[in-house]
Amino acid sequence: MVKLKSFVIASFTFFSLVTPALAHVPGVDPTMEAATKGIVAVAHPLAAEVGKEILANGGNAVDAAAAIQLSLMVVEPMMSGIGGGGFLMVYLKDQNKITIIDSREMAPKDVTPNYFLGEDGKPIPWFERHTSGKAVGVPGTLKGVEVALEKYGTKKLAEVIQPAIEQAEKGITVNWSMAQYIGENADKLKQYGTAAEVFYPGGVAKKEGDFLVQPNLAKTLKLIQEKGTDVFYKGEVGEALVAEVQKRGGTMTIEDLNNYVVKEREPVLGEYRGYQVASMSPPSSGGLTVLQILQLMEGYDVKKMGVNSADYLHRLIESIHLAYADRAAYMADEDFYPVPKKGLIDKTYIDERRQLINPAEANAVVKEGNPWKYEDEDLSALAKVKEKENPTGETTHFSVMDQWGNLVSYTTTIEAVFGSGIMVPGYGFMLNNEMTDFDATPGGVNQVEPGKRPRSSMTPTLVIKDGQPFMAVGSPGGPTIITSVAQTIMNVIDHDLNIQDAILTPRIYSSNYPDVRWESGINQDVILELLGKGHRFDEAPQNIGNVQAVMYDFETGKMYGGADNTREGSVLGVDAVKIVMDKPKAAEPTEKGSFTLKVNGLSYPFTASQLHIQDGTSYVEAGKLLLGLGAEAKNLAVDSIQVNGIEVLPVRAVAEALGYQVSWNKEERAVLLAKEKAQTSTPVQNHYSEDKFKITN
C-alpha cells in the first residue's frame, strides 16, 4: 500500500506520494537542453548573466532575484527599478513554503478619492494623468529587495547591487528592445527634460547599438551600497525624489517614504486538472483572475479542441470576459476592503458562471456574478465601480531556480513604459505612474485612499505537482498579464507543449466584449470563424506580454527555461543552457485586394487572392465569407461562381440574405455591411449542458 505524506504550503494542505517515483512533469521534453546547478529566465541577457553569476558563486534564488532586479533598472530602465514596486514569490525548499514579498507602491497620505478628477468633476485626460507627479505612488522595490534578502537570502544588498553599479558606470549597449521603446515614447521622455538628457541626448534618440552610460544612476546605486536603504527612504535620494514629485504636482512627502511598509503575504491557491496553482493574492487581481479563467476552462476538453482553434479561443475569450467582470467589481487592496477570495473560485460558483458561455456566439452583455453567496459572510453591499482599462502598462518578469530547489517568480514594474516619464534630477532613475491603477472615478473598492495599494494585474505564479512546484511563470503587460499566464499554463498542461513552445504560441487578450487583441500567427480561418461568432479582432496583430519561465523536473533533477521573443528574453543555466531570443522578423506586407470588406466598421482579414470583382459585383472566396459572417451555405439560396478554380460568392446577395444593410464606399473601395446585434432580455439558459466539448466526469 502506498503511503501518503501530508505537508503544508502557505497554510494549504497537499499530499505527495513517497513511493513510487514521481511522474514526469509537463512542459519539458528530450529536445530541450537542461541545467542542474541553477537557471534564470529574464527579459534581458545582461541581467540574466548577473543572476547566473550570483547562482554560480553560491547565492540562492532570492540573492539572484535581487541582483537581477537591480541590474534590470540599468539595462531595462523603461520597465522597472527602485522608483517602482513589485511582487516576489518564493518557494523555500527547506521549509516547503511559498511566500510573497509585496513591495507594491502605496498612495501618499495626502490624497482623496477625487484625486484624479478635474474642476469639471470628470477624470483628468489620460496623458496628463499618468505623467504628472500625482501619478507617482510611494515606491517599494528597494525596500522589498532589502526585506527579501534579510529574510530569505544569503548575501547582503551591498554585494548584489555591485553588478548594477558597474553596468551603469561603465555603460551598456542599447539593444533593439530598449531602442524601440525609446523611439515610441519621445513625448513622455522630453516632457520634463531630465529623462531626455539620458535617452535623447542632444535631441537625438538612443538607437540600437549605441552606448549608454548612466553616471547619475551609478551615483544613486553607490549611495545605497554605502548607506543602505535609509538614503532612499529617509535621506538625500528620497528628498530629491519628493522635491521632483511635488514640483510636478504630486503630494508625496518624505514622511510617506518613511512610512512605506513591505508586507509578506500568502498566495491564493487553486487546482487545475489535478495540479495546484499558487499565484498572487490581493492587492493584485492577477492570481484570482487566472484561477477563475483556468477553472472555467477546466470544464472543457481543451486538449481535444486543439491549440488556438476557434472552439478553444471562443470559450477562452468568454471565460476571460466573465473573470474580468468579477475582477472589476470585487478586487482591490484587501487591507482596505474584503475580497471574496473563497467565493470567486468556489466550484459551484464557477459552474454557475460557465453556464453563461454560449458555444455558438459571443455574449454581448457580461456582468459580474455574486461570489459573496459562497463566502461565510455576505458583504455584497460594498460599492462596485467598473471602468474601462487604462492603456496597457508594461513591466518585467523573471523566474529563477537555484541548485537547492528554491524557486522565485518575480514581477516588478514602474507601470507604463518609462513610468510617469519623471526622472529624479541628479539621481538618474525613473518614477512610476502606479497611482493611475486606482479608479479615477471615486466610489468603488479601488478608489484612491491614503496608504492604499492600487489594484494590480501582476501575476507571479508557481505550478505544483505532487506537492512540489515545478514551474515558475509570469509576464508583464498590464491587464494582459493575467491572460498571458493562463494561456501559458494551459499550453503546458492541456496542449502538451514544452515551455519554450508554450511561450511562443500566439496569445489573445479580451477583457470586454467584443474587442480582441491578438498576436501574429493565429490562423485566418480561426479569426474569421470568431468574427462570425460576434468577436471583433483588432485589424492588426500586436505583441501581448513577455513570458519568462523556468521548469524543474524533480524526477531527474534537471532544470529548463523558456524565454519570450517580444524582448531579448534569455535563459541561462549555471552549468548548461544558453538561450537568447532574436528580434522577431517584421511581418511581410500583405498585397492589397481589389476591395475591402468592412462589417460594422471592421475590416475583415481577406487576402487579395480571396477577393474578386466581376461585372461590377464583389465576390469573396465562399468558405472564407461564410466563416466570417457566421453562416452556412445550406441556409442560403445564393449561387456561387468559379474564379481560377476557386468557388466565390457575391457579397451583396449573401449579406442581404443574412439581414445586413449593404453599401459601397467608392473612395475607400470598400463594401460596407451593417447590422445591429440583437440584444436578448431573457436570462441565458444553461448553454454548457449542450456544449460538445463539456467534460461530464
MARTIBA-659042 format. One record per residue (C-alpha): x negated, y negated, z negated; residue number from 0. Coordinates in steps of 0.1 Angstrom, whole numbers. Each point is the difference from the previous one (the first is absolute). Layout:
(site (X, Y, Z), NUM),
...
END
This chain:
(site (0, 0, 0), 0),
(site (-14, -34, 10), 1),
(site (-4, -24, -30), 2),
(site (10, -36, 3), 3),
(site (-20, -28, -15), 4),
(site (19, -32, -10), 5),
(site (-16, -34, -1), 6),
(site (9, -36, 1), 7),
(site (-7, -27, 26), 8),
(site (11, -34, -12), 9),
(site (26, 15, -23), 10),
(site (15, 22, 28), 11),
(site (-4, 37, -4), 12),
(site (-12, 21, 29), 13),
(site (-9, 37, 3), 14),
(site (-31, 15, 16), 15),
(site (-7, 36, 8), 16),
(site (-31, 13, -18), 17),
(site (-2, 30, 24), 18),
(site (0, 8, 29), 19),
(site (-23, -24, 18), 20),
(site (16, -33, 10), 21),
(site (15, -3, 35), 22),
(site (-15, -21, 27), 23),
(site (10, -36, -1), 24),
(site (17, -17, 29), 25),
(site (-17, -28, 20), 26),
(site (-33, 17, 6), 27),
(site (-11, 25, 27), 28),
(site (-32, 17, 11), 29),
(site (-8, -26, 26), 30),
(site (-7, -26, -27), 31),
(site (-34, -7, -15), 32),
(site (0, 1, -38), 33),
(site (-19, -15, -29), 34),
(site (-5, 16, -34), 35),
(site (-17, -28, -21), 36),
(site (24, -29, 4), 37),
(site (18, -18, 28), 38),
(site (15, -35, 8), 39),
(site (25, -12, 25), 40),
(site (-2, -38, 5), 41),
(site (11, -26, 26), 42),
(site (-35, -13, 5), 43),
(site (-32, 21, 5), 44),
(site (-22, -24, -21), 45),
(site (22, 3, -30), 46),
(site (3, 38, 6), 47),
(site (-38, 2, -1), 48),
(site (0, -18, -34), 49),
(site (24, 25, -14), 50),
(site (-19, 29, 13), 51),
(site (-32, -12, -15), 52),
(site (16, -5, -34), 53),
(site (12, 36, 1), 54),
(site (-33, 13, 12), 55),
(site (-17, -17, -29), 56),
(site (21, 17, -26), 57),
(site (30, -24, -3), 58),
(site (35, 13, -2), 59),
(site (30, -9, 21), 60),
(site (9, -30, -21), 61),
(site (-35, -14, 3), 62),
(site (1, 5, 37), 63),
(site (34, -16, 3), 64),
(site (-11, -31, -20), 65),
(site (-31, -4, 23), 66),
(site (21, 5, 31), 67),
(site (25, -27, -11), 68),
(site (-27, -25, -7), 69),
(site (-17, 8, 34), 70),
(site (33, -4, 19), 71),
(site (3, -35, -13), 72),
(site (-32, -8, 20), 73),
(site (5, 22, 31), 74),
(site (38, -3, 2), 75),
(site (7, -33, -17), 76),
(site (33, -5, 18), 77),
(site (16, 30, -18), 78),
(site (-10, 1, -37), 79),
(site (-23, -13, -26), 80),
(site (-2, -16, -35), 81),
(site (25, -26, 11), 82),
(site (27, 27, 2), 83),
(site (13, 32, -18), 84),
(site (6, 37, 5), 85),
(site (9, 34, -14), 86),
(site (-27, 26, -7), 87),
(site (14, 35, -4), 88),
(site (-24, 26, -14), 89),
(site (1, 37, -7), 90),
(site (-23, 9, -29), 91),
(site (-10, 36, 5), 92),
(site (-13, 7, -35), 93),
(site (32, -14, -16), 94),
(site (23, 13, 28), 95),
(site (16, -34, -1), 96),
(site (12, -25, 26), 97),
(site (1, -37, -11), 98),
(site (2, -34, 17), 99),
(site (-19, -32, -6), 100),
(site (24, -28, 9), 101),
(site (-18, -32, 9), 102),
(site (29, -15, 19), 103),
(site (1, -38, 0), 104),
(site (23, -18, -25), 105),
(site (20, -32, 3), 106),
(site (-14, -30, -19), 107),
(site (20, -11, -31), 108),
(site (12, -33, 15), 109),
(site (24, 14, 26), 110),
(site (38, 3, 4), 111),
(site (22, 21, 22), 112),
(site (4, -30, 23), 113),
(site (-37, -1, 6), 114),
(site (2, 5, 38), 115),
(site (31, -22, 6), 116),
(site (-3, -34, 17), 117),
(site (19, -31, -9), 118),
(site (29, 11, 22), 119),
(site (3, 32, -21), 120),
(site (-12, 22, 28), 121),
(site (-31, 21, 1), 122),
(site (-31, -19, 11), 123),
(site (-11, 11, 35), 124),
(site (-22, 30, 1), 125),
(site (-33, -14, 12), 126),
(site (2, -28, -26), 127),
(site (11, 24, -27), 128),
(site (-27, 26, 5), 129),
(site (-30, -24, 5), 130),
(site (6, -23, -30), 131),
(site (-14, 1, -35), 132),
(site (34, 11, -11), 133),
(site (-5, 33, 18), 134),
(site (-30, 10, -21), 135),
(site (6, 25, -28), 136),
(site (-24, 4, -29), 137),
(site (-26, 24, 14), 138),
(site (-6, 34, -17), 139),
(site (-24, 20, 22), 140),
(site (-32, -9, -19), 141),
(site (15, 7, -34), 142),
(site (15, 32, 14), 143),
(site (-34, 12, 13), 144),
(site (-16, -8, -34), 145),
(site (27, 19, -19), 146),
(site (-2, 30, 23), 147),
(site (-38, 2, -4), 148),
(site (2, -4, -38), 149),
(site (27, 27, -5), 150),
(site (-8, 25, 28), 151),
(site (-33, -9, 17), 152),
(site (-36, 8, -9), 153),
(site (-17, -31, 14), 154),
(site (0, -37, -10), 155),
(site (16, -28, 20), 156),
(site (-34, -16, 4), 157),
(site (-13, 31, 17), 158),
(site (29, 7, 24), 159),
(site (2, -37, 11), 160),
(site (-36, 0, 13), 161),
(site (7, 14, 35), 162),
(site (26, -27, 6), 163),
(site (-24, -27, -11), 164),
(site (-26, 12, 25), 165),
(site (26, 2, 28), 166),
(site (12, -36, -7), 167),
(site (-35, -14, -4), 168),
(site (-18, 18, 28), 169),
(site (29, 0, 24), 170),
(site (20, 25, 20), 171),
(site (10, 4, 36), 172),
(site (36, -10, 8), 173),
(site (18, 31, 14), 174),
(site (28, 0, 25), 175),
(site (27, 2, -27), 176),
(site (-12, -31, -19), 177),
(site (-5, -19, 32), 178),
(site (36, 8, 11), 179),
(site (15, -12, -33), 180),
(site (-22, -32, 0), 181),
(site (13, -8, 35), 182),
(site (36, 6, -9), 183),
(site (-1, -22, -31), 184),
(site (-15, -33, 12), 185),
(site (27, -23, -13), 186),
(site (-1, 16, -35), 187),
(site (-38, 0, -2), 188),
(site (-3, -36, 12), 189),
(site (28, -14, -21), 190),
(site (-21, -9, -30), 191),
(site (-34, 0, 16), 192),
(site (-20, 21, -26), 193),
(site (7, 34, 16), 194),
(site (-6, -14, 35), 195),
(site (-36, -8, -11), 196),
(site (-6, 37, -4), 197),
(site (21, 15, 28), 198),
(site (2, -29, 25), 199),
(site (-35, -17, -5), 200),
(site (-2, -30, 23), 201),
(site (36, 6, 10), 202),
(site (-9, 33, 18), 203),
(site (14, 33, -12), 204),
(site (-23, 27, -11), 205),
(site (2, 28, 26), 206),
(site (-10, 36, 1), 207),
(site (-37, 5, -3), 208),
(site (-6, -34, -18), 209),
(site (-19, -1, -32), 210),
(site (19, -11, -31), 211),
(site (-18, -12, -31), 212),
(site (21, -10, -31), 213),
(site (-23, -18, -24), 214),
(site (28, -15, -21), 215),
(site (16, 34, -5), 216),
(site (-34, 15, -9), 217),
(site (-4, -28, -26), 218),
(site (34, 10, -15), 219),
(site (-8, 37, -1), 220),
(site (-33, -8, -17), 221),
(site (17, -20, -26), 222),
(site (23, 29, -7), 223),
(site (-29, 24, -1), 224),
(site (-18, -23, -25), 225),
(site (28, -12, -22), 226),
(site (28, 25, 4), 227),
(site (36, -5, 9), 228),
(site (4, -29, -25), 229),
(site (-17, -23, 25), 230),
(site (30, 7, 23), 231),
(site (28, 0, -26), 232),
(site (-13, -26, -24), 233),
(site (-30, -17, 16), 234),
(site (-12, -20, 29), 235),
(site (13, 23, 28), 236),
(site (35, -1, -16), 237),
(site (-1, -37, -5), 238),
(site (-9, -5, 37), 239),
(site (28, 24, 10), 240),
(site (26, -18, -21), 241),
(site (-11, -34, 13), 242),
(site (4, 11, 36), 243),
(site (34, 16, -6), 244),
(site (13, -31, -17), 245),
(site (-14, -22, 28), 246),
(site (21, 20, 24), 247),
(site (32, -3, -19), 248),
(site (-1, 29, -24), 249),
(site (5, 1, -37), 250),
(site (-26, 25, -12), 251),
(site (-21, -9, -30), 252),
(site (-31, 14, -16), 253),
(site (23, 13, -28), 254),
(site (18, 21, 26), 255),
(site (-34, 16, 9), 256),
(site (-8, 5, -37), 257),
(site (34, 17, -5), 258),
(site (-3, 24, 30), 259),
(site (6, 36, -12), 260),
(site (-9, 33, 17), 261),
(site (26, 27, -6), 262),
(site (-5, 38, 0), 263),
(site (30, 17, 14), 264),
(site (13, 35, 8), 265),
(site (9, 10, 35), 266),
(site (34, 8, 12), 267),
(site (2, 37, 9), 268),
(site (23, 21, 22), 269),
(site (0, 31, 21), 270),
(site (-1, 6, 37), 271),
(site (3, 36, 14), 272),
(site (-17, 15, -31), 273),
(site (-28, -26, -2), 274),
(site (-1, -28, -26), 275),
(site (-5, -36, 11), 276),
(site (-14, -25, -25), 277),
(site (3, -36, 12), 278),
(site (0, -36, -12), 279),
(site (26, -10, -26), 280),
(site (16, -34, -4), 281),
(site (-9, -29, 4), 282),
(site (-6, 18, 34), 283),
(site (30, 12, 19), 284),
(site (-23, 23, 20), 285),
(site (1, 32, -20), 286),
(site (37, 3, -6), 287),
(site (8, -10, 36), 288),
(site (-25, 26, 14), 289),
(site (16, 26, -22), 290),
(site (35, -10, 11), 291),
(site (-10, 3, 37), 292),
(site (-17, 33, -5), 293),
(site (29, 15, -20), 294),
(site (26, -12, 25), 295),
(site (-21, 17, 28), 296),
(site (-4, 31, -21), 297),
(site (36, 9, 9), 298),
(site (-10, 5, 36), 299),
(site (-22, 25, 19), 300),
(site (-26, -26, 9), 301),
(site (-24, 26, 13), 302),
(site (27, 13, 25), 303),
(site (7, -35, 12), 304),
(site (-36, -6, 10), 305),
(site (-25, -28, -3), 306),
(site (15, -33, 10), 307),
(site (30, 15, 17), 308),
(site (31, -20, 4), 309),
(site (18, 23, -25), 310),
(site (-27, -6, -26), 311),
(site (-5, -37, 5), 312),
(site (38, -7, 0), 313),
(site (4, 17, -34), 314),
(site (-32, -16, -13), 315),
(site (11, -35, 10), 316),
(site (34, 5, -16), 317),
(site (-16, 14, -32), 318),
(site (-23, -31, -1), 319),
(site (30, -23, 3), 320),
(site (17, 17, -29), 321),
(site (-31, -1, -22), 322),
(site (-8, -36, 9), 323),
(site (35, -11, -9), 324),
(site (-5, 14, -35), 325),
(site (-35, -15, -1), 326),
(site (13, -35, 7), 327),
(site (28, 3, -26), 328),
(site (-17, 17, -30), 329),
(site (-38, -2, 0), 330),
(site (-20, -27, -18), 331),
(site (-25, -3, -29), 332),
(site (13, 25, -25), 333),
(site (-15, -20, -29), 334),
(site (28, -26, 8), 335),
(site (29, 21, 13), 336),
(site (8, 37, -3), 337),
(site (-4, 20, 32), 338),
(site (22, 32, 5), 339),
(site (-31, 22, 6), 340),
(site (18, 32, -9), 341),
(site (32, -8, 19), 342),
(site (-17, -11, 33), 343),
(site (-15, 35, 4), 344),
(site (27, 21, -17), 345),
(site (8, 30, 23), 346),
(site (38, -7, -1), 347),
(site (-5, -36, 8), 348),
(site (-24, 8, 29), 349),
(site (25, 26, 13), 350),
(site (28, -27, -2), 351),
(site (-21, -25, 20), 352),
(site (-10, 26, 26), 353),
(site (36, 5, 9), 354),
(site (0, -35, 15), 355),
(site (-24, 10, 28), 356),
(site (19, 5, 32), 357),
(site (-22, 22, 24), 358),
(site (18, -15, 30), 359),
(site (-5, -38, -6), 360),
(site (-17, -27, -21), 361),
(site (20, -12, -30), 362),
(site (5, -38, 5), 363),
(site (10, -7, -36), 364),
(site (-23, 15, -26), 365),
(site (5, -11, -36), 366),
(site (-17, 9, -33), 367),
(site (15, 29, -19), 368),
(site (5, 2, -38), 369),
(site (-28, 19, -15), 370),
(site (9, -12, -35), 371),
(site (27, 27, 0), 372),
(site (-28, 25, -5), 373),
(site (-18, -19, -28), 374),
(site (6, 4, -37), 375),
(site (12, -36, -2), 376),
(site (19, -18, 28), 377),
(site (-15, -34, 6), 378),
(site (15, -5, 34), 379),
(site (13, -35, -10), 380),
(site (-35, -15, 5), 381),
(site (-1, -26, 28), 382),
(site (-11, 13, 34), 383),
(site (-13, -22, 28), 384),
(site (-12, 13, 33), 385),
(site (-21, -20, 23), 386),
(site (-15, 4, 34), 387),
(site (-36, 13, -3), 388),
(site (-28, -26, 3), 389),
(site (-23, 5, 29), 390),
(site (-21, 31, -4), 391),
(site (-29, -5, -25), 392),
(site (-33, 17, 2), 393),
(site (-21, 17, -26), 394),
(site (-26, 27, -1), 395),
(site (1, 36, -13), 396),
(site (-28, 25, -7), 397),
(site (-2, 34, -15), 398),
(site (-29, 17, -19), 399),
(site (-9, 34, -14), 400),
(site (-31, 8, -20), 401),
(site (-19, 32, -6), 402),
(site (19, 7, -33), 403),
(site (34, 0, 16), 404),
(site (11, -35, -10), 405),
(site (22, -18, 26), 406),
(site (7, -37, 5), 407),
(site (27, -15, 22), 408),
(site (-4, -38, 0), 409),
(site (21, -26, 18), 410),
(site (-12, -36, -4), 411),
(site (11, -32, 15), 412),
(site (1, -38, 4), 413),
(site (34, 5, 17), 414),
(site (0, -16, 35), 415),
(site (-31, 0, 22), 416),
(site (-24, -24, -17), 417),
(site (26, -4, -27), 418),
(site (12, -36, -5), 419),
(site (-28, -12, 22), 420),
(site (-14, -18, -31), 421),
(site (-37, 6, -7), 422),
(site (-14, -12, -34), 423),
(site (-25, -27, 10), 424),
(site (-36, 8, -10), 425),
(site (9, 36, -10), 426),
(site (9, 16, 34), 427),
(site (29, 23, -7), 428),
(site (36, -1, 13), 429),
(site (31, -3, -22), 430),
(site (31, 21, 3), 431),
(site (35, -12, 10), 432),
(site (16, 28, -21), 433),
(site (26, -23, -15), 434),
(site (19, 2, 33), 435),
(site (8, 36, -8), 436),
(site (25, -14, -24), 437),
(site (35, -8, 14), 438),
(site (0, -37, 11), 439),
(site (37, 0, -9), 440),
(site (7, 2, -38), 441),
(site (25, 23, -17), 442),
(site (-14, 35, 6), 443),
(site (-22, 24, -19), 444),
(site (-30, -11, 21), 445),
(site (4, -38, -6), 446),
(site (-30, -21, -10), 447),
(site (-6, 0, -38), 448),
(site (-29, -9, -23), 449),
(site (-25, 29, -5), 450),
(site (19, 23, 23), 451),
(site (-16, 22, 27), 452),
(site (16, -3, 35), 453),
(site (15, 31, 15), 454),
(site (-26, 18, 21), 455),
(site (0, 26, 28), 456),
(site (-35, 14, -8), 457),
(site (2, 38, -2), 458),
(site (-32, 17, -12), 459),
(site (11, 37, -1), 460),
(site (-13, 34, -10), 461),
(site (16, 32, 13), 462),
(site (-2, 30, -23), 463),
(site (1, 38, 7), 464),
(site (1, 27, -27), 465),
(site (-7, -28, -26), 466),
(site (-31, -14, 17), 467),
(site (-2, -32, 21), 468),
(site (-13, 8, 35), 469),
(site (8, -31, 19), 470),
(site (-7, -37, -8), 471),
(site (17, -23, 25), 472),
(site (12, -36, 5), 473),
(site (2, -28, 25), 474),
(site (2, -38, 3), 475),
(site (27, -18, 19), 476),
(site (25, -17, -23), 477),
(site (34, 18, 1), 478),
(site (-13, 23, 27), 479),
(site (-23, 16, -25), 480),
(site (28, 21, -13), 481),
(site (9, 15, 33), 482),
(site (-36, 6, 10), 483),
(site (-6, 20, -31), 484),
(site (32, 20, 3), 485),
(site (-7, 9, 37), 486),
(site (-36, 10, -7), 487),
(site (12, 24, -28), 488),
(site (27, 15, 23), 489),
(site (-25, 4, 28), 490),
(site (-22, 20, -23), 491),
(site (26, 21, -19), 492),
(site (27, 4, 27), 493),
(site (-18, -3, 33), 494),
(site (-31, 19, -11), 495),
(site (-24, -27, 13), 496),
(site (-35, -4, -14), 497),
(site (-4, -33, -18), 498),
(site (-18, -17, 29), 499),
(site (27, 8, 25), 500),
(site (27, -8, -26), 501),
(site (-14, -35, -4), 502),
(site (-5, -6, 38), 503),
(site (35, 12, 9), 504),
(site (21, -31, 10), 505),
(site (22, -14, -27), 506),
(site (33, -20, -1), 507),
(site (14, -25, -25), 508),
(site (35, -13, -4), 509),
(site (12, -15, -33), 510),
(site (34, -11, 13), 511),
(site (23, 8, 29), 512),
(site (-6, -2, 29), 513),
(site (-36, -11, 6), 514),
(site (-28, 26, 2), 515),
(site (-37, -8, 1), 516),
(site (-20, 27, 17), 517),
(site (-36, 10, 9), 518),
(site (-12, 8, 35), 519),
(site (3, 37, 9), 520),
(site (36, 8, -8), 521),
(site (16, 17, 30), 522),
(site (21, -22, 23), 523),
(site (29, 25, 0), 524),
(site (0, 0, -38), 525),
(site (2, -38, -1), 526),
(site (28, 0, 26), 527),
(site (20, 26, -19), 528),
(site (-3, -20, -32), 529),
(site (11, -32, 19), 530),
(site (30, 20, 11), 531),
(site (8, 7, -37), 532),
(site (0, -37, -8), 533),
(site (-35, -7, -11), 534),
(site (-19, -29, 14), 535),
(site (-37, 7, 6), 536),
(site (-23, -31, 3), 537),
(site (-8, -6, 36), 538),
(site (-38, 5, -6), 539),
(site (-17, 24, -24), 540),
(site (-22, -13, -29), 541),
(site (-22, 16, -26), 542),
(site (16, 10, -33), 543),
(site (-21, 4, -31), 544),
(site (-35, 14, -4), 545),
(site (1, 33, -18), 546),
(site (-32, 13, -17), 547),
(site (1, 34, -17), 548),
(site (-21, 27, -16), 549),
(site (9, 37, -4), 550),
(site (-13, 27, -23), 551),
(site (3, 37, 7), 552),
(site (-3, 13, -36), 553),
(site (-2, 36, 12), 554),
(site (-33, -7, 18), 555),
(site (-12, -32, -18), 556),
(site (-2, -18, 33), 557),
(site (9, -37, 5), 558),
(site (14, -16, 31), 559),
(site (11, -34, 11), 560),
(site (20, -19, 26), 561),
(site (-4, -35, 12), 562),
(site (22, -24, 20), 563),
(site (-11, -17, 32), 564),
(site (20, -32, -4), 565),
(site (-32, -12, -18), 566),
(site (-34, 15, -1), 567),
(site (11, 28, -23), 568),
(site (-28, 21, -13), 569),
(site (-3, 33, -18), 570),
(site (-34, 7, -16), 571),
(site (-9, 31, -21), 572),
(site (-30, 1, -23), 573),
(site (-15, 32, 15), 574),
(site (19, 2, 33), 575),
(site (27, -17, 21), 576),
(site (-4, -34, 18), 577),
(site (31, -14, 18), 578),
(site (1, -36, 12), 579),
(site (30, -8, 22), 580),
(site (-6, -17, 33), 581),
(site (20, -31, 10), 582),
(site (33, 12, 17), 583),
(site (1, -5, 37), 584),
(site (23, -27, 12), 585),
(site (32, 12, 16), 586),
(site (0, -1, 38), 587),
(site (24, -25, 14), 588),
(site (31, 16, 14), 589),
(site (10, -6, 36), 590),
(site (29, -24, 2), 591),
(site (32, 15, 14), 592),
(site (24, -14, 27), 593),
(site (23, -12, -28), 594),
(site (4, 2, -38), 595),
(site (29, 16, -19), 596),
(site (10, -18, -31), 597),
(site (26, 14, -24), 598),
(site (13, -25, -25), 599),
(site (-30, -21, 7), 600),
(site (-26, 27, -5), 601),
(site (-22, 10, 30), 602),
(site (0, 38, 4), 603),
(site (-33, 17, 6), 604),
(site (5, 13, 35), 605),
(site (-31, 3, 22), 606),
(site (-2, -14, 36), 607),
(site (4, 35, 15), 608),
(site (33, 5, -19), 609),
(site (16, -31, 14), 610),
(site (14, -4, 35), 611),
(site (20, -25, 20), 612),
(site (19, 11, 31), 613),
(site (24, -21, 20), 614),
(site (3, -25, -29), 615),
(site (8, 27, -25), 616),
(site (-22, 6, -30), 617),
(site (-8, 37, -9), 618),
(site (-19, 16, -28), 619),
(site (-12, 36, -3), 620),
(site (30, 20, -10), 621),
(site (-13, 18, -31), 622),
(site (-17, -31, -13), 623),
(site (30, -23, 4), 624),
(site (24, 25, -17), 625),
(site (-24, 5, -29), 626),
(site (-4, -38, -6), 627),
(site (38, -5, 1), 628),
(site (8, 30, -21), 629),
(site (22, 16, 27), 630),
(site (4, 33, 17), 631),
(site (4, 5, 37), 632),
(site (30, 24, -5), 633),
(site (20, -28, -15), 634),
(site (-7, -24, 29), 635),
(site (17, 0, 34), 636),
(site (-29, -18, 16), 637),
(site (-19, 12, 31), 638),
(site (-38, 1, 1), 639),
(site (-23, -2, 29), 640),
(site (-35, 13, 7), 641),
(site (-30, -23, 3), 642),
(site (-34, 16, 8), 643),
(site (14, 33, -14), 644),
(site (12, -16, -32), 645),
(site (36, -2, -11), 646),
(site (10, -36, -8), 647),
(site (33, -15, -12), 648),
(site (15, -34, 8), 649),
(site (-3, -21, -32), 650),
(site (31, -21, 4), 651),
(site (23, 30, 6), 652),
(site (-14, 19, -29), 653),
(site (0, -29, -24), 654),
(site (36, -11, 9), 655),
(site (12, 36, -5), 656),
(site (-15, -2, -35), 657),
(site (17, -33, -8), 658),
(site (-29, -25, 5), 659),
(site (3, -34, 15), 660),
(site (-24, -2, 29), 661),
(site (-17, -31, 15), 662),
(site (-31, -8, 21), 663),
(site (-26, -26, -10), 664),
(site (-15, -11, 32), 665),
(site (-29, -20, -15), 666),
(site (-11, 29, -22), 667),
(site (10, 26, 25), 668),
(site (18, 18, -28), 669),
(site (31, 21, -3), 670),
(site (17, -11, -32), 671),
(site (23, 24, -19), 672),
(site (19, -12, -30), 673),
(site (24, 18, -24), 674),
(site (8, -6, -36), 675),
(site (-5, 29, -24), 676),
(site (33, 11, -15), 677),
(site (-1, -5, -38), 678),
(site (19, 27, -19), 679),
(site (18, -9, -32), 680),
(site (6, 35, -11), 681),
(site (-24, 17, -24), 682),
(site (-26, 22, 17), 683),
(site (8, 37, -6), 684),
(site (-24, 27, -6), 685),
(site (-21, 1, 32), 686),
(site (-26, 23, -16), 687),
(site (24, 30, -1), 688),
(site (0, -1, 38), 689),
(site (-36, -7, 6), 690),
(site (-17, 27, 21), 691),
(site (-33, -6, -19), 692),
(site (13, 2, -35), 693),
(site (-16, 24, -24), 694),
(site (26, 20, -18), 695),
(site (-20, 20, -25), 696),
END
